Amino acid sequence: MPRYTAALLAEIHRAEPFSAPLDAVSVGGGTPSGLAPDSLAAVLRGLAERFGLAPGAEVSLEANPEDWSPALAEALVAAGYSRVSLGAQSFDPGVLAALGGSTGRGRRPGRWPPPAGRASVRSASTSSTAPRGSREHPGRPR
C-alpha cells in the first residue's frame, strides 16, 4: 500500500466515530482519481469500518477527466462509489495553454467514456480562476 494511502487510513482510524453512520461520502480535493483504484477502495473501506455507511449512502469521487476510463469506473463501482464529479480547469485550449494544463487526449464534455454499473457522472466543474478573457472567448486569456 502506498505511504499516502496508509497515512490517510491511519488518520481515518484516529478520528472519533460519529453517533450515526455516514449517509454521504465525498472524496475530493486534489483530484483523488490520481490514486490507484485499490487505494480508493481501501479509503472507502476504512471510512466504512470506522464510521459505518448508511444503506444507500451516496459515495462520490472527484475525478480528473484525464484519469477517467471504463476500467476506473468499474473499479469504483466494485469498491462502492456511486457518483463521480469530473473536474477540469477549462475545455478551452487557449485557457489550458495559459494555465499549463490539459483535459487530456482531446476529450470534451459529453465524450468521456460512460461509467459502468450503477455509478453515474452527476456533475462537472471548471475553474473560475482562469485569467480574464475577451467577449468572444470569456475564459481565454487576452
C-alpha positions as CSV (number, residue, x, y, z in Angstrom):
1,M,0.0,0.0,0.0
2,P,1.4,3.4,-0.9
3,R,2.6,5.6,2.0
4,Y,0.0,8.3,1.3
5,T,-2.9,5.8,1.5
6,A,-1.5,4.2,4.7
7,A,-1.2,7.7,6.3
8,L,-4.7,8.6,5.2
9,L,-6.1,5.3,6.7
10,A,-4.2,6.0,9.9
11,E,-5.8,9.4,10.1
12,I,-9.3,8.0,9.5
13,H,-8.8,5.4,12.3
14,R,-7.6,8.1,14.7
15,A,-10.8,10.2,14.2
16,E,-13.6,9.9,16.8
17,P,-16.6,7.9,15.4
18,F,-19.9,9.6,14.8
19,S,-23.2,8.8,16.5
20,A,-24.7,7.6,13.2
21,P,-23.3,6.0,10.1
22,L,-22.4,8.3,7.2
23,D,-25.1,8.9,4.7
24,A,-22.8,10.6,2.2
25,V,-19.1,10.5,1.5
26,S,-17.3,12.9,-0.9
27,V,-13.7,12.1,-1.7
28,G,-12.3,15.2,-3.3
29,G,-9.8,18.0,-3.3
30,G,-6.6,17.5,-5.1
31,T,-8.2,15.1,-7.6
32,P,-8.1,11.8,-5.8
33,S,-8.7,9.9,-9.1
34,G,-4.9,10.0,-9.4
35,L,-4.7,7.3,-6.7
36,A,-4.8,3.7,-7.8
37,P,-8.2,2.1,-7.7
38,D,-7.2,-0.3,-4.9
39,S,-6.2,2.8,-2.8
40,L,-9.5,4.4,-3.4
41,A,-11.2,1.2,-2.4
42,A,-9.1,1.0,0.8
43,V,-10.1,4.6,1.7
44,L,-13.8,3.8,1.4
45,R,-13.4,0.5,3.4
46,G,-11.5,2.5,6.1
47,L,-14.3,5.0,6.3
48,A,-17.0,2.3,6.4
49,E,-15.1,0.4,9.1
50,R,-14.5,3.5,11.3
51,F,-17.8,5.3,10.8
52,G,-20.2,3.0,9.1
53,L,-22.1,3.7,5.9
54,A,-25.9,4.0,5.9
55,P,-27.8,1.9,3.4
56,G,-28.0,3.8,0.1
57,A,-25.2,6.2,1.1
58,E,-24.1,8.4,-1.8
59,V,-20.3,7.9,-2.3
60,S,-18.8,10.4,-4.5
61,L,-15.4,10.9,-6.1
62,E,-13.9,14.0,-7.7
63,A,-12.1,12.8,-10.9
64,N,-9.8,14.4,-13.4
65,P,-11.1,13.7,-17.0
66,E,-7.6,12.5,-17.9
67,D,-7.9,9.7,-15.3
68,W,-11.4,8.6,-16.3
69,S,-11.8,5.3,-18.1
70,P,-14.2,2.4,-18.2
71,A,-11.8,0.3,-16.1
72,L,-11.6,3.0,-13.4
73,A,-15.4,3.3,-13.5
74,E,-15.8,-0.5,-13.0
75,A,-13.2,-0.5,-10.1
76,L,-15.0,2.4,-8.4
77,V,-18.4,0.7,-8.7
78,A,-16.9,-2.5,-7.3
79,A,-15.5,-0.6,-4.4
80,G,-18.8,1.1,-3.6
81,Y,-18.6,4.5,-5.2
82,S,-21.9,5.6,-6.7
83,R,-21.2,9.1,-8.1
84,V,-18.3,10.9,-9.9
85,S,-17.8,14.6,-10.4
86,L,-15.4,15.4,-13.3
87,G,-13.3,18.5,-12.6
88,A,-11.4,20.5,-15.2
89,Q,-9.7,23.8,-15.3
90,S,-11.2,24.6,-18.7
91,F,-12.1,23.0,-22.0
92,D,-10.8,25.9,-24.0
93,P,-7.3,25.2,-25.4
94,G,-6.3,28.8,-25.1
95,V,-7.1,28.9,-21.4
96,L,-5.5,25.5,-20.8
97,A,-2.3,26.7,-22.6
98,A,-2.1,29.7,-20.3
99,L,-2.7,27.6,-17.2
100,G,-0.3,24.9,-18.3
101,G,-3.0,22.2,-18.1
102,S,-5.0,19.9,-20.4
103,T,-8.2,18.0,-20.3
104,G,-6.4,15.1,-21.9
105,R,-6.4,13.5,-25.4
106,G,-8.9,16.0,-26.9
107,R,-11.8,15.0,-24.7
108,R,-14.7,17.4,-24.5
109,P,-17.8,17.4,-22.3
110,G,-20.1,14.5,-23.2
111,R,-17.4,12.4,-24.8
112,W,-16.0,10.8,-21.7
113,P,-16.4,7.1,-21.5
114,P,-19.7,6.4,-19.8
115,P,-19.5,5.0,-16.2
116,A,-20.2,1.3,-15.7
117,G,-22.7,-0.3,-13.4
118,R,-24.7,1.8,-11.0
119,A,-22.2,4.8,-10.8
120,S,-23.1,8.0,-12.7
121,V,-21.4,11.1,-13.8
122,R,-23.6,13.6,-12.0
123,S,-21.6,16.8,-12.2
124,A,-18.7,18.6,-13.9
125,S,-16.8,21.6,-12.6
126,T,-14.5,24.1,-14.1
127,S,-12.1,26.6,-12.5
128,S,-13.4,30.2,-12.2
129,T,-9.9,31.5,-11.5
130,A,-8.7,31.4,-15.1
131,P,-7.3,34.7,-16.5
132,R,-9.9,37.1,-17.8
133,G,-10.7,36.8,-21.5
134,S,-12.5,38.7,-24.2
135,R,-16.2,38.9,-25.0
136,E,-15.7,36.4,-27.8
137,H,-13.8,34.0,-25.5
138,P,-14.7,34.8,-21.9
139,G,-12.3,32.4,-20.3
140,R,-9.4,32.7,-22.8
141,P,-6.5,35.0,-21.8
142,R,-6.0,38.0,-24.0
